[in-house]
Amino acid sequence: MSSLQKAPKLFFNDFLPLTKRSDLTQVIPEGKSLKNSHPLGLGQKLVVDNRLFGVRSIIIGIFISIITLPFVFAESKTDSLQQLLNDAATDTAKINILNKMCSELTGINNKNALKYGEQAKALSEKISYDKGLAQSFFNIGSVYKDIGEYNKSLEFNLKSMELREALKDKKDIAESLVNTGLVYKELNSFEKSLEYLSKAQALAEKIHDLNSMANACNGLGSLYLKFKNYNQALIHYMKSLDIRESLGVKKDIATTLNNLGMVNKEYSNFPLAIEYYKKSLSISKTIHDQKNIANTLNLMGGTSWDMKQYGDAIEYYMESLKIREEIGNKKDIASSFNNIGNVFKNVNNNIKALEYYQKALEIRRELKDETHTAQTLNDIGSIYWKMKKYDPALKYYKDALKIRRNTGDKISIAQSLKNIGIVYKELHMYESALDSYRKALSIFEDVGDNKNISHVSNYMGKTYMELKEYKKAEQFFFKSLSISERGYFKEGIASSALNLGELYIKAHRMKDAIKYYELALSIAKVTNQKDILVKVYDTLEDLYADQSDYKKAWIYNKLYSMVKDGIVEDEGNIKIADVQVKMVTYKKEKEIDEKQKELKYRESELKKEKLIRYFLIGGFIGILIILTLVYMQYKIKKRSNKLLAMQKKEIEKQAVALEFANNELTVKNTQITDSITYAKLIQDAILLPEKNIRNYLPESFIFYKPRDIVSGDFYWLFQEDNKIFFAVADCTGHGVPGGFMSMIGYTLLNTIVKEKKVFNPSKILDKLNAGVYLTLNQNESKQDDGMDITICCIDTDAKQVHIALANQAAFIVQEGEMITIKGDIYSIGGIFSSRTKVDFVTHTFDIKNDTMLYMFTDGMMDQIGEEENTVPAGRQEKFGITQFENLLYKSHNLPICAQYDAIHSAFLNWKGSKRQIDDILIVGIKLG
């Protein structure tokens, strides 16, 4: 057995991160400096604008045609390689050029690359040119590797290597060994990949081929990176960079810099990762390597994503996508779509995440890229899991598992089994969950993935705990804790300790529970795991209170409140990040659409130019006659032409000035509209979608029609145990001013009800009135803005609804009778409310069968109707309270969706062609 065959196996407990900058210097060759090893500069592209032929351009073109007629009929040349191919005198020369064309187009236009590779192969076989045939096999294998068809790629690479070994061309053999090793890496065959890449490295060193040596080192770095041995990955990438810098091939240097960035990202050394990416980006720009520019931007997006800088991440991902779409490489485009989906998932925008995942899935299925298709299916499954839609989540996880079993990717198979187990547990299918966990655990133990062994052991312990098999649960929690402590997986230690604490509470072993909760607390403080901190503080408060240690209980109560406030702030930051991501995506998508339109427009103009050129040639003789006549009239019209030219110049000046003014107005209008649209995105981000509200109030409708882009009317919902709170508010003004007031109202309601736990509707209005007065500083500003609002509390246990109203009314329909609930005469906020003692009243009603509650603002009642709808004709008549009350009463027995349609139809019929004068909000809730 050779020494290569005895290569040591890779164990996950050897994958120790470099925690100090000094560790990095141990693997950088002495005397080498990345910073000064080569100059980096930014290149610029030459942009050529195509302009339309005007009348003057046609005349000039005619004169040029007279002089240069022989050149008009000459055929335009294609790129230099195509021309060389046409001029090639021998078949051998043609094969070499075809192989070169295949190589140049790989990764840019794989369809054409494959075509040229196949042509080179066919011609090589025809004339028995083995060297050219070996190269064509190698190139075709590279194309299949790039599009993800790894089995086909392996087939052609092995054929290439067989021919090259027969030809005894050691340099080419080393090249084939590297490529074959990289294909085995993609096929998740670590041992085979290591074997071929190690052979390539040994052969390259033997023949002193620096380029192959660098490629082999880079390949080994990629292999170790994939299998999480980051120390070895870093060593091999640094060695590759050292060689490539000595060779000076900028494209290869940029690739290795990207790889070093990836390793440092895995070490969470984000600043150094970004530094490597920026150096790579600078080099790629100088050589106009668009593919690597896109790859680097994509990697920078991934690092920003890891740093939770979602706005930056989406910027990088969208810029990368734009370049990739220009190149047309579908595999890379799909990768960008998937990454953008990941960002939306992290800002809890599940709908947008699914949209981008589906785009990625469509392309990956078209390309038959099984590995990445499984990845996207898994991502889609995780979205449905987050949404608690467990049936579709299970389907997507199982689809991913089926593909992963076909590809033989053991680690990914285990990940899918783990995910499936999690869903089964949520569905209370505990035996199925345990079966999936056991299979996943067996694989993770086989490959030595200690971190995942810890995770799965925890999941199994929690499942046994729900089955009340506490002994087994304890065994798995201790197993997880032991492995996490050995590898110092901080998150694993905290999770295991938390689970043990929960287990011992169930077993009434309170001292043991406190011990493990405090262990979880010590780790969670270091890792800043706020979800664990909140749970631990809350539980420890109860445990110490039960032991009459009220001092400690009080301390943990205060700590709980502080961390809870931080979580609320984090949730707010996530919502803001979601709006940022939406806005960046909106702008980038718009930019991409405009680019595509511009490309279509240019194609159209090129066709026009071609037609004009043919017209010039075809009508050449006739135009000569016309020109002769024009020249004869030239002297006669000379004076009048001068006058016309002056007039034309003046008109052109005025046209330019007018166009400039128009453009300025368009830009300002666009800026204003974009700002208001951005404000709407913020408002939409805080208002729950109607389908989500139906999760709390299944039989309800919301008729919501803002007058402008942004609305002054808003609704608000919150649930606490058996109580559901719902508010309908009409803020002073509409559009942007009303929108600002709605944001203040929404935030104050969250503070009063969610955080301060004020549950009496009249007390909520008292607090809201004071909050608006203080927020707007109305004592000094004399600013009189505020809001009219109705808030109800639906107590599902007591079967009662409590409602308070500020300058609004509401209706309840019970047993065929419509009851009008008149609110207090005071609005929320404003100078009058602040000067008068305001005591809002809570009205209470029992919930009976088929009780309907209607809350609304005054927008519908104030709407002016079409003249033919009013009485007497010609008067400007409002819809009014009486007509509105009759409309609700007549439709209250209809299904909820039919009630919505009745209101919508009545509004449209009444308004007709009249302008909507105010924001409209009507909410109907069936309570019993």
MIBASE-962428 format. One record per residue (C-alpha): x, z, y. Coordinates in steps of 0.25 Angstrom, whole numbers, plus 5000, padded with zeros to 4 digits. Layout:
N
XZY;...
***
This chain:
928
500050005000;500649965014;500750065025;499649995033;498750025021;499050175022;498650185037;498050325039;496550335040;495950375054;495350515055;494450555066;495050685068;496350615072;495650555084;496150655094;495950625109;497050625119;496650735128;497850735138;498450625146;499750665140;499250625126;499150475131;500550475135;500950495121;500450365117;500950285129;502350225127;503350295136;503650225148;502450135148;501450145160;500050075160;499950085175;501250005178;501349915166;500649795172;500049755186;498549745186;497849665197;496449615199;496249465197;495249385205;494349275200;494149135207;492649115209;492248975212;490848945218;490048825214;489348765226;488148675227;488348525231;487648515245;487448375252;488748385259;489448415245;488848285239;489348195250;490748255249;490648235234;490248095236;491548065244;492448135234;491748055223;492147925230;493647975230;493648045216;492747955208;493647955196;493648105195;492148115195;491948065181;493048155175;492648255165;492848405169;493848485161;493448605152;494448725151;495848695148;495748735133;494648635130;495448525138;496648555129;495748545117;495248415121;496648365124;497348425111;498048315103;498048385089;497148465081;498148585081;498148585096;496548585096;496548705086;497448785094;496648755107;495348785100;495948925095;496348955109;494948925114;494349015104;495249125107;495049115122;493549115121;493449235111;492649345118;492249255129;491449145122;491449175107;490549055104;491448955109;492649035104;492049025090;491848875092;493248845095;493748935084;492948865074;493448725079;494848775078;494648825064;493948695059;495048605065;496148695059;495548685045;495448535047;496948515050;497348645041;497948705053;498148855048;498648915061;497548865069;496548905058;497049045058;496949055073;495549005072;495149105062;495749215071;495049165083;493649155076;493849295070;494149345085;492849275090;492049345078;492649475081;492249465096;490849435093;490749555082;490749475069;491849555063;491649505049;491849355053;492949395062;493649465050;493449345041;494149255051;495249345055;495649365040;495649215038;496549205050;497549305045;497549245031;498049115038;499049175047;499649255036;499849125028;500449065041;501349185042;501049195057;501349345059;500949345074;499549285070;499449375058;499549495067;498449435076;497549425064;497849565059;497449625073;496149545074;495749575059;496049725062;495149725074;494049655066;494149765055;494049865067;492749805071;492249815056;492549965057;493649945046;494650045051;495650035039;495649885039;495749875054;496949965054;497649895043;497549755050;497949805064;499149885058;499649765051;499549685064;500349795071;501349795061;501549645060;501549635075;502649735076;503449665065;503449525072;503549585086;502249525091;501849615103;500449555105;500049575091;500549715091;499749745104;498549685098;498749765085;498949895093;497749865101;496849835088;497349975082;496950045095;495549985094;495450025080;495850165083;494950175095;493750125087;493950235076;494250335087;495750365085;495950365100;497450415099;497850295090;497050195098;497750245111;499150225104;498850085100;498250045113;499350095121;500350025112;499549895113;499549905128;501049925129;501249795121;500249715129;500849765142;502149715138;501549585134;500749575147;499549515141;498549565151;497249535143;497849625131;498249735141;496849745147;496249755133;497149865129;496949945142;495449935139;495749995125;496550105131;495350135140;494450145128;495350245121;495450335134;493950325135;493850385121;494750495126;493750515138;494950485147;494050405156;494950385168;496150325159;495150235152;494650185165;496050165170;496350075158;495049995160;495349965174;496749915171;496149825160;495149775170;496149745180;497049665170;495749585165;495349555179;496749495182;496649405170;495149375171;494849425157;493349445159;493149495145;494049605146;493549635160;492149655154;492749735142;493449835152;492249845161;491449885148;492449985144;492450045158;490950055157;491050125144;492050235150;491050255162;489950275152;490750375144;491050445158;489450445160;489750355173;488550265169;488450195183;489950145181;489750115166;488550025169;489349955180;490549925171;489549885159;488749785168;490049725174;490549705160;489249645155;489249545167;490649495163;490249495148;489049415151;489849315159;490849295147;489649295137;490249375126;488949435120;489649545112;490249605125;488849585132;488149665121;489249775122;488949785137;487449785135;487649905125;488549975134;487549965146;486450015136;487350135134;487450175148;485850165150;485750255137;486650355144;485850365157;484550375148;484050245152;483550205137;482750085141;483850015148;484850055137;483949995126;483849865135;485449845135;485549895120;484549785116;485349675124;486649725116;485949725103;485349585105;486749525107;487449605096;486449565086;486549415091;488049435089;487849505075;488849615081;488449715070;489349835075;488849825089;487349795085;487349925078;487949995090;486849945099;485749975089;486350125088;486250125103;484850085104;484450185093;485150295102;484250255113;482950265105;483550405100;483650455114;482250405117;481750485105;481250355098;481850385085;481250275076;481850165084;483150245085;483150255070;482950105068;484150065078;485050175072;484750125058;484949975062;486250015067;486650085054;486249965046;487249875054;488349975054;488249995039;488449835038;489649845047;490249965039;490550045052;490550185046;490650265059;489450185065;488650205052;488850355053;488450355068;487150275064;486850375053;487050495063;486050425073;485050405062;485150545058;484950595072;483650515073;483150565059;483350705064;482550675077;481450625067;481550755059;481950665047;483050775043;483450725030;483650585035;484450635046;485350715037;485550595028;485950515040;486850625045;487550645031;487850495030;488450495044;489250625042;489850565029;490350445036;490950525048;491650615038;492150495031;492850435044;493250575050;492350565062;492350715065;491550705078;490350635071;490450725059;490250845069;489050775075;488350735062;488550875057;487850935069;486750835067;486550875052;486651025056;485451005067;484650935056;484851045046;484451145057;483151075060;482951085045;483251235046;484351215036;485251305044;486351325034;486651175033;486451165048;487551265050;488451205041;488451065048;488451135062;489751205058;490351075052;490051005065;490651125073;491951125064;492250985065;491950985080;492951105082;493951035074;493950905082;493550985095;492350895097;491750985108;490350925108;490250945093;490651085094;489651115105;488551045097;488851115084;488951255091;487551225098;486951185084;487451315078;486951395089;485551335087;485651355072;485951505074;484851525083;483851475073;484551565062;484451685072;485951705073;485951725088;487451775089;487951645081;487051565090;487651615103;489051595097;488851445094;488051425107;489251485115;490151395107;489351275111;489251315125;490851325126;490951185122;489851125130;490451185142;491751105140;490950975136;489950995147;488750975136;487651015145;486550995135;487251095126;487551185138;486051195141;485651215127;486651325125;486451395138;484951395136;485051455122;486151555125;485151605136;484051635126;485051695116;485651795125;484251825131;483751855117;484951955116;484552015129;485851965135;485151925148;486451915156;486951805147;485651735146;485551735161;486951665162;486551555152;485251535159;485951505172;486951415164;485851345158;485151315171;486451255177;486751165165;485251115165;485351085180;486651005176;485850925165;484750895175;485850845185;486450755173;485050695170;484950665184;486350595184;485950515172;484650465179;485550425191;486550355182;485350285175;484950235189;486350195192;486450115179;485150045181;485550005195;486949955191;486249885179;485249825187;486249765197;487149715186;486049645179;485549585192;486949535194;487149475180;485749405182;486249345195;487549305189;486749235178;485849165188;487049125196;487749065183;486448985181;486348935195;487848895194;487548815181;486348745188;487248715200;488348655191;487248565185;486848525199;488248495203;488448405190;487148325193;487648305207;489048255202;488348155193;487448115205;488748085213;489348005202;488047925199;487647895213;489047865218;488847725222;487547745229;488147865237;489247765242;488147675248;487447795254;488747845260;489047705266;487747715273;487947855277;489247815283;488647695291;487647795298;488747905300;489147855314;487747845319;487347985314;488648055318;488048115331;486748165324;487548215312;488348305322;487148365328;486548385314;487848445309;487748545321;486348575318;486548595303;487748685306;486848775315;485748775304;486748815294;487248925302;485848985304;485648965289;486849045286;486549155295;485049155290;485649165275;486549275279;485449355285;484549325273;485649365263;485849495271;484449525271;484349495256;485549595253;484949705261;483649685254;484249685241;485049815244;483749885249;482949835236;484149875227;484150015233;482650035232;482749975218;483850085215;482850195221;481750145211;482750155199;483050295203;481550325205;481250255191;482350345185;481650475188;480250425185;479850435170;479350305164;477850305161;478150285146;479050415146;477950495153;477050455142;477950535133;477450665140;476050615144;475650505134;474250465140;474650445155;474850335165;475650315178;475250205188;476450195197;476550085207;477650115218;477350035231;478850005233;480049995223;480150155225;478950245224;478550365232;477650405221;478250475208;477850545196;478550655188;478450715174;479050835167;478750905154;479151055151;478651105137;477051085137;476951055152;477050915158;477150895173;476850775180;476850745195;476350625204;476950615218;476750535230;477950545240;477950515255;478150365256;478450265246;479650165243;481050225245;480550355253;479450385243;480550365232;481450465238;480350565239;479950545225;481350575220;481350705228;479950745222;480450705208;481750785209;480950905214;479950905203;481050905193;481751025200;480451105201;479851075187;480951045178;482051135183;481351255190;480151245180;479051255190;477851215182;476651255191;476151125198;475851195211;477151265211;477851135208;477251075221;477651195229;479051185225;479051025227;478451045241;479651145244;480651055237;480250925245;480251005258;481651055256;482150925250;481750845262;482150965272;480750945278;480951075286;481951005295;481750855293;480250865296;480150755285;478750745280;478950675267;478350735254;477450695242;476050715236;476150755222;475250795210;475950875198;475250925186;475751005174;475150965160;475151085151;474951025137;474851165130;473851225140;473051095141;473051105156;473551025168;474051095181;474151005193;474551025208;474450915219;475050905233;474150815241;473650735229;472450725220;472350705205;471250685195;470850745182;469750685173;469150775162;467950755154;467550635163;467650715176;468750675187;469350805194;470050775207;471250875209;471450885224;472850925227;473351015239;473450945252;474950965254;475950865251;477350905245;478350915256;478250875271;478150965283;476751005281;476951055267;478151135272;477351205283;476151245275;476051335263;475751245252;475151305239;474951195229;473851215219;473851195204;472651135197;472451165182;471551085173;471351095158;471650975150;470450925142;470250805133;470550665141;470950735154;471550635163;472450675175;472750575186;473850605197;474150505208;474650465221;473850405233;474450265231;473250205224;472150265233;472850215245;473050075241;472349975250;471549875242;471249725243;470249685254;469149645243;469349775236;468949855249;467649895255;467249845265;468149725263;469249705273;469549855274;470849915269;470350015258;471150105250;470850125235;470550265238;470350395230;468950375225;469250235219;470450295213;469750415207;468650325201;469750225195;470350345188;469050405183;468550275178;469850245170;470150395165;469550365151;470350245149;471650245141;472850285150;473450135150;472050085154;471950185165;473250135171;472749995170;471450025177;472250095189;473249975189;472149875190;471349955200;472549955209;472949815208;471449765210;471349855223;472649825229;472549675227;473549605236;473749725245;475149795246;475249925238;475350035249;475850155241;476550205229;475450225217;475550325206;474450365197;474650455184;473550475174;473750575162;472850605151;472950745148;471950775136;
***
